[in-house]
Amino acid sequence: MTTARDSTWKKRPTMPARNDALKLRNVDLFDPTPQGRTDLYLFDGKILSIGEEPVIPGVEFREIDGTGMFAVPGFIDSHLHFTGAGSIGAGPISREPDFSFSEVVGSGITTAVGCPGADYLSRSMTNLFQKARSLEAEGLSTYFWSSGYSNPSITLSQSLSMDMLLFEKALGAKIAISDFMAPPWTPDQLHHLVWQVLSGAQMAGKHGVIHVHAGVLPAGISVVREVVARYEFGDDAHWSAMHGGGGSVASHFQITHVNWTDRLLEEATQFALQGAVADVTSGLSPKHGCEGSVLPSAAVVQMLRAGVSPASITVSSDSGGNIAHQHGNSDLDLIRLRPPMILEVFQELARRDDVDIETAARVTSTSVADLHRWSHKGRLTPGADADVLLFSEIDADLAHVVLAGEHVIDHGHLLRLGVMER
């Protein structure tokens, strides 16, 4: 006899069997440097070899024909609101829902960093952490920023240092400055936060990053630059030696939303020339109703022309957030930063005559991996994670997404849904 409980148990969704052996045939490979046309062999979630087919007893490689396509590393999104954001400016009606697996991977994102939003009162760090684990169980690589819009910081454990030590997914702290919703930060308070992140990072064997939401208020990123100046000894080699080859103290800062205004973009450009990372937000664009913002791809090009290295430029989505204004009791102006638009920025860059595919791949993937000192991400070399995007050479349309060795997108068709989407 089958009970109701037995029936429910049998209907529970399970993860499908993965395609553990894939051959991407005849692709124009950017690892991100151009390697020419070759075959790419993926096995057990990793890149196994390039060119010559490996022999593994009992294993047959399933083939994807990459003729007429180029391959780049999967996108890495440094700023994705896993549990939604919003509800600022228009109240509960603008509260965004959680992200699904298909929303993320359908945009070419294979690795993402979840971050708290301005609504830290009703969305907890515990919820963010568990959502990161949920998305990773479905195949995505996920990490998170501690804290958010609060001062003092909100953490999973007793401190930022302890978060860095205890949680492999913890990369550092997100803070907000120069925004009408941001708390005030004195140089001493920010200095203490930097100390917490970097001391925890040293003990955990991580780089440690302060991810800075920069708003449009006149103060800009002045408080950040003042704190960085406290650390500068005039000898970056000394700092690097003391911090495991981590570069200058500026290299621990990633300033996001830099294309919000021309003024902020210029200030972030100067900071990036000192070693910081300037993060362009793909959803902040005049194309999508964000008045006063700089087109994301144009912001990347402007910084490159100013002499900023691609290693100091990243692109993230801020997806899951929104810009909302309530008028009276009914009219709602809502700009939703959804779905993640890194793909759009990559395509705009790849289609330009003055930007090569290598640079487009670096700012959307490799530069983020290098910021965190990840050798297994942001590159298509043996031993790296098998996160691969295949694009048409004619128009840079996304043709295939391979996530941890699994073929999940085939010419726009999602080959599987997330567990809770079925």
C-alpha positions as CSV (number, residue, x, y, z in Angstrom):
1,M,0.0,0.0,0.0
2,T,1.3,3.4,-1.0
3,T,0.7,6.1,1.6
4,A,0.5,9.9,0.8
5,R,3.9,10.3,2.4
6,D,5.4,7.6,0.1
7,S,3.8,9.3,-3.0
8,T,5.2,12.7,-2.0
9,W,8.7,11.2,-1.5
10,K,8.7,9.5,-4.9
11,K,7.8,12.8,-6.6
12,R,10.6,14.7,-5.2
13,P,12.8,16.3,-7.9
14,T,16.3,15.0,-8.4
15,M,19.3,16.4,-10.2
16,P,19.7,14.9,-13.7
17,A,22.8,12.9,-14.5
18,R,25.6,15.2,-15.7
19,N,27.3,14.9,-19.1
20,D,30.8,14.4,-17.7
21,A,32.7,14.1,-21.0
22,L,32.3,16.8,-23.6
23,K,34.4,17.7,-26.7
24,L,34.0,21.2,-28.0
25,R,35.2,20.7,-31.6
26,N,36.9,23.3,-33.8
27,V,36.3,26.3,-31.6
28,D,38.3,29.6,-31.8
29,L,39.6,29.5,-28.3
30,F,40.2,32.6,-26.1
31,D,41.6,31.4,-22.7
32,P,41.2,34.6,-22.5
33,T,44.3,35.1,-24.8
34,P,43.7,34.0,-28.4
35,Q,44.8,30.4,-29.0
36,G,43.4,29.8,-32.4
37,R,41.1,27.1,-33.6
38,T,41.3,23.9,-31.6
39,D,39.3,21.2,-29.7
40,L,38.5,21.5,-26.0
41,Y,38.0,18.4,-23.9
42,L,36.0,18.6,-20.7
43,F,35.7,15.9,-18.1
44,D,34.3,15.7,-14.6
45,G,33.6,19.4,-14.4
46,K,37.1,20.4,-15.4
47,I,39.0,21.3,-18.6
48,L,41.0,18.1,-19.2
49,S,43.0,18.9,-22.3
50,I,43.3,21.1,-25.4
51,G,44.0,19.9,-28.9
52,E,44.8,16.2,-28.6
53,E,42.0,13.9,-27.5
54,P,42.8,12.1,-24.2
55,V,42.2,8.4,-23.8
56,I,40.1,7.4,-20.7
57,P,39.1,3.8,-20.6
58,G,35.3,3.5,-20.9
59,V,34.7,7.2,-21.6
60,E,33.4,8.5,-24.8
61,F,33.3,12.3,-25.4
62,R,30.0,13.7,-26.6
63,E,30.7,16.3,-29.2
64,I,29.5,19.9,-29.7
65,D,30.4,21.3,-33.1
66,G,32.0,24.7,-32.5
67,T,32.6,25.5,-36.2
68,G,32.0,29.2,-36.8
69,M,32.1,29.9,-33.0
70,F,34.5,31.3,-30.4
71,A,34.9,30.1,-26.9
72,V,35.4,32.3,-23.8
73,P,35.3,31.6,-20.0
74,G,31.9,31.8,-18.4
75,F,30.9,35.2,-16.9
76,I,31.6,35.9,-13.3
77,D,29.1,38.3,-11.7
78,S,30.5,40.2,-8.6
79,H,27.2,41.7,-7.7
80,L,24.0,39.6,-7.9
81,H,21.2,39.9,-5.4
82,F,20.4,36.2,-5.0
83,T,17.5,36.8,-2.6
84,G,16.2,39.9,-4.4
85,A,16.6,43.5,-3.5
86,G,14.4,46.5,-4.0
87,S,11.6,47.8,-1.7
88,I,13.5,51.0,-1.5
89,G,11.8,54.2,-2.6
90,A,8.4,52.5,-3.2
91,G,8.0,50.2,-0.3
92,P,7.0,46.5,-0.3
93,I,5.4,46.6,-3.7
94,S,8.9,46.9,-5.3
95,R,10.3,43.9,-3.4
96,E,12.1,41.6,-5.9
97,P,11.9,37.8,-5.7
98,D,14.7,35.3,-5.3
99,F,16.7,34.3,-8.4
100,S,16.1,31.0,-10.1
101,F,18.8,28.8,-11.7
102,S,17.6,29.4,-15.2
103,E,17.6,33.2,-14.8
104,V,21.3,33.2,-13.9
105,V,22.7,30.6,-16.2
106,G,20.5,31.8,-19.1
107,S,22.5,35.0,-19.0
108,G,25.9,33.2,-19.4
109,I,26.8,33.6,-15.7
110,T,28.5,30.5,-14.4
111,T,29.9,32.0,-11.1
112,A,28.2,34.7,-9.0
113,V,28.8,36.6,-5.8
114,G,25.6,37.2,-3.8
115,C,25.3,40.5,-2.0
116,P,23.0,42.1,0.5
117,G,21.0,45.1,-0.7
118,A,19.7,48.2,1.0
119,D,16.8,46.3,2.5
120,Y,18.9,44.7,5.3
121,L,16.0,44.8,7.7
122,S,13.9,42.0,6.1
123,R,16.6,40.0,4.3
124,S,19.2,38.3,6.4
125,M,22.7,37.1,5.8
126,T,21.6,33.6,6.7
127,N,19.0,33.7,3.9
128,L,21.7,34.9,1.5
129,F,24.1,32.2,2.5
130,Q,21.5,29.5,2.2
131,K,20.4,30.7,-1.2
132,A,24.1,30.7,-2.3
133,R,24.2,27.0,-1.2
134,S,21.0,26.3,-3.1
135,L,22.2,27.7,-6.4
136,E,25.5,25.9,-6.0
137,A,23.7,22.6,-5.4
138,E,22.1,23.2,-8.9
139,G,25.5,23.6,-10.5
140,L,26.5,27.3,-10.2
141,S,29.6,28.4,-8.4
142,T,28.6,30.9,-5.7
143,Y,30.1,33.1,-3.1
144,F,28.9,36.0,-1.0
145,W,29.8,39.4,0.5
146,S,29.1,40.0,4.2
147,S,27.6,43.2,5.5
148,G,25.8,45.6,3.1
149,Y,24.2,48.9,3.9
150,S,24.7,48.7,7.6
151,N,27.3,50.2,9.9
152,P,28.3,48.4,12.0
153,S,28.5,45.4,9.7
154,I,26.0,42.6,9.6
155,T,27.7,39.2,9.5
156,L,27.0,35.5,9.7
157,S,29.3,34.9,12.6
158,Q,30.6,37.3,15.3
159,S,32.7,39.4,13.0
160,L,33.9,40.0,9.4
161,S,37.2,38.4,10.3
162,M,35.5,35.3,11.5
163,D,33.2,35.1,8.4
164,M,36.4,35.2,6.2
165,L,37.9,32.4,8.3
166,L,34.9,30.1,8.7
167,F,33.1,30.3,5.4
168,E,34.8,29.4,2.2
169,K,32.2,31.4,0.2
170,A,33.0,34.6,2.1
171,L,35.1,36.9,-0.1
172,G,35.0,40.1,2.0
173,A,32.6,42.9,2.8
174,K,30.2,45.0,0.8
175,I,29.7,48.6,2.0
176,A,27.7,51.5,0.7
177,I,28.9,55.1,0.6
178,S,27.7,58.4,-0.9
179,D,24.1,57.2,-1.2
180,F,21.1,58.6,0.5
181,M,20.4,55.1,2.0
182,A,24.0,54.5,3.0
183,P,25.1,54.9,6.6
184,P,27.9,57.4,7.4
185,W,31.4,56.1,7.4
186,T,34.2,57.9,9.1
187,P,37.8,57.1,8.0
188,D,38.5,55.4,11.3
189,Q,35.4,53.2,11.0
190,L,36.3,52.2,7.4
191,H,39.9,51.6,8.5
192,H,38.7,49.2,11.1
193,L,36.5,47.3,8.6
194,V,39.5,47.0,6.2
195,W,41.6,45.6,9.0
196,Q,38.9,43.0,9.8
197,V,38.6,41.8,6.2
198,L,42.3,41.7,5.5
199,S,43.2,40.0,8.8
200,G,40.5,37.4,8.3
201,A,41.7,36.9,4.7
202,Q,45.3,36.4,5.8
203,M,44.3,33.6,8.2
204,A,42.0,32.0,5.6
205,G,44.4,32.2,2.7
206,K,42.2,34.6,0.7
207,H,42.9,37.9,-1.0
208,G,40.1,39.8,0.8
209,V,38.1,42.4,-1.0
210,I,36.0,45.4,0.1
211,H,33.2,45.7,-2.5
212,V,32.1,49.4,-2.4
213,H,28.6,50.5,-3.6
214,A,29.3,54.1,-4.6
215,G,26.4,56.4,-4.9
216,V,25.9,59.8,-6.6
217,L,26.3,62.1,-3.6
218,P,29.2,64.7,-4.0
219,A,31.5,62.9,-1.5
220,G,32.1,60.2,-4.0
221,I,34.7,57.7,-2.9
222,S,36.8,60.2,-1.0
223,V,36.6,58.3,2.3
224,V,37.9,55.1,0.6
225,R,40.8,57.0,-0.9
226,E,41.7,58.6,2.5
227,V,41.8,55.1,4.1
228,V,43.9,53.7,1.3
229,A,46.4,56.6,1.8
230,R,46.9,55.6,5.4
231,Y,48.2,52.2,4.3
232,E,50.5,53.4,1.5
233,F,54.1,53.1,2.5
234,G,55.4,54.4,-0.7
235,D,56.6,50.9,-1.4
236,D,54.0,48.5,-2.9
237,A,56.6,45.7,-2.8
238,H,56.7,45.9,1.0
239,W,52.9,45.7,1.2
240,S,52.9,42.8,-1.3
241,A,55.5,40.9,0.7
242,M,53.6,41.4,4.0
243,H,50.4,40.3,2.4
244,G,51.3,37.2,0.4
245,G,52.0,38.9,-2.9
246,G,48.6,40.6,-2.8
247,G,49.6,43.8,-4.5
248,S,48.9,47.3,-3.2
249,V,46.2,48.0,-0.6
250,A,44.1,49.6,-3.4
251,S,43.9,46.2,-5.0
252,H,41.7,45.1,-2.2
253,F,39.0,47.6,-3.3
254,Q,36.4,47.0,-6.0
255,I,34.3,50.1,-6.6
256,T,30.9,49.3,-8.2
257,H,28.3,51.3,-10.0
258,V,31.1,53.5,-11.5
259,N,29.0,54.3,-14.6
260,W,26.3,55.9,-12.5
261,T,27.5,59.4,-13.5
262,D,30.3,60.9,-15.5
263,R,31.8,62.4,-12.4
264,L,31.9,59.0,-10.5
265,L,33.4,57.3,-13.6
266,E,36.2,59.8,-13.7
267,E,37.0,59.4,-10.0
268,A,36.9,55.6,-10.2
269,T,39.2,55.8,-13.3
270,Q,41.8,57.7,-11.3
271,F,41.5,55.2,-8.4
272,A,41.8,52.2,-10.8
273,L,45.1,53.8,-12.2
274,Q,46.3,53.4,-8.6
275,G,45.6,49.7,-8.5
276,A,41.9,49.5,-7.4
277,V,39.2,47.7,-9.5
278,A,36.5,49.7,-11.2
279,D,33.3,47.7,-11.6
280,V,30.8,48.7,-14.3
281,T,27.2,47.9,-13.6
282,S,25.6,46.4,-16.7
283,G,22.0,47.3,-15.6
284,L,22.8,51.0,-15.2
285,S,22.3,52.3,-18.7
286,P,20.5,55.1,-20.4
287,K,19.2,52.4,-22.8
288,H,17.2,51.0,-19.8
289,G,15.9,54.3,-18.4
290,C,18.7,55.2,-16.0
291,E,19.1,58.9,-16.8
292,G,22.5,60.4,-16.3
293,S,24.3,57.0,-16.4
294,V,27.0,56.1,-18.8
295,L,26.4,53.2,-21.3
296,P,28.3,50.3,-19.7
297,S,30.3,49.3,-22.7
298,A,31.2,52.9,-23.3
299,A,32.4,53.2,-19.7
300,V,34.7,50.2,-20.2
301,V,36.1,51.8,-23.4
302,Q,36.5,55.2,-21.7
303,M,38.6,53.6,-18.9
304,L,40.7,51.6,-21.4
305,R,41.5,54.8,-23.3
306,A,42.5,56.5,-20.1
307,G,45.2,53.8,-19.6
308,V,43.4,51.6,-17.1
309,S,44.4,47.9,-17.5
310,P,41.7,45.4,-18.3
311,A,42.8,43.7,-15.1
312,S,41.4,46.7,-13.1
313,I,38.0,46.7,-14.9
314,T,35.2,44.3,-14.2
315,V,31.5,44.2,-15.2
316,S,28.7,43.1,-12.8
317,S,25.0,43.1,-13.1
318,D,23.4,44.4,-9.8
319,S,20.6,42.2,-11.0
320,G,17.7,41.6,-8.5
321,G,17.8,45.3,-7.6
322,N,15.6,48.0,-9.0
323,I,15.1,51.7,-9.1
324,A,11.5,52.5,-8.0
325,H,9.5,55.7,-7.5
326,Q,6.0,55.7,-6.2
327,H,3.7,58.6,-7.4
328,G,0.6,58.9,-5.2
329,N,-1.3,55.8,-4.4
330,S,-1.1,53.9,-7.7
331,D,1.5,55.1,-10.2
332,L,4.8,53.2,-9.9
333,D,7.9,53.9,-12.0
334,L,10.0,50.8,-11.8
335,I,13.3,50.1,-13.6
336,R,14.1,46.5,-13.0
337,L,17.7,45.4,-13.3
338,R,16.7,42.0,-14.4
339,P,17.7,39.7,-16.1
340,P,21.4,40.0,-15.5
341,M,22.8,42.1,-18.5
342,I,26.5,41.2,-18.5
343,L,25.8,39.3,-21.7
344,E,24.6,42.5,-23.4
345,V,27.8,44.4,-22.4
346,F,30.0,41.6,-23.6
347,Q,28.3,41.5,-26.9
348,E,28.5,45.3,-27.4
349,L,32.2,45.1,-26.6
350,A,32.8,42.1,-28.9
351,R,31.0,43.8,-31.8
352,R,33.2,47.0,-31.6
353,D,36.1,47.5,-33.9
354,D,38.3,49.0,-31.1
355,V,37.9,46.2,-28.5
356,D,39.1,42.7,-29.0
357,I,37.4,39.5,-27.7
358,E,40.2,38.9,-25.3
359,T,39.5,42.3,-23.5
360,A,35.8,41.6,-23.5
361,A,36.4,38.2,-21.9
362,R,38.8,39.7,-19.3
363,V,36.4,42.4,-18.0
364,T,33.5,40.0,-17.8
365,S,35.3,37.0,-16.3
366,T,39.1,36.8,-15.9
367,S,39.6,40.2,-14.1
368,V,37.2,39.0,-11.4
369,A,39.0,35.7,-11.0
370,D,42.3,37.5,-10.8
371,L,41.0,40.0,-8.2
372,H,40.3,37.0,-5.9
373,R,43.5,35.1,-7.0
374,W,41.4,32.2,-8.4
375,S,43.5,30.1,-10.8
376,H,40.5,27.8,-11.5
377,K,38.1,30.5,-12.8
378,G,38.1,33.0,-15.6
379,R,40.4,31.0,-17.9
380,L,40.1,28.0,-20.3
381,T,43.2,26.0,-19.5
382,P,43.7,22.5,-18.3
383,G,42.7,22.1,-14.7
384,A,40.3,25.1,-14.7
385,D,36.6,24.7,-14.1
386,A,34.8,23.7,-17.3
387,D,32.6,26.9,-17.5
388,V,32.5,27.8,-21.2
389,L,30.5,30.1,-23.4
390,L,30.3,29.6,-27.2
391,F,29.4,32.6,-29.4
392,S,28.7,33.0,-33.1
393,E,31.7,34.6,-34.8
394,I,29.3,36.4,-37.1
395,D,27.2,38.4,-34.7
396,A,28.4,37.4,-31.2
397,D,25.1,35.7,-30.4
398,L,25.3,33.2,-27.5
399,A,25.0,29.7,-28.8
400,H,26.0,27.3,-26.0
401,V,26.6,27.5,-22.2
402,V,28.6,24.7,-20.5
403,L,28.4,24.9,-16.7
404,A,30.9,22.8,-14.7
405,G,31.1,20.5,-17.7
406,E,27.4,20.2,-18.3
407,H,25.8,21.4,-21.5
408,V,22.9,23.6,-20.2
409,I,22.1,26.0,-23.0
410,D,21.9,25.0,-26.7
411,H,21.2,27.8,-29.2
412,G,18.9,29.6,-26.7
413,H,17.2,26.5,-25.4
414,L,17.6,25.7,-21.7
415,L,18.4,22.0,-21.4
416,R,17.3,21.7,-17.8
417,L,15.5,23.8,-15.2
418,G,16.4,24.3,-11.6
419,V,14.9,21.9,-9.2
420,M,12.3,24.3,-7.9
421,E,11.3,25.5,-11.4
422,R,9.8,22.2,-12.6
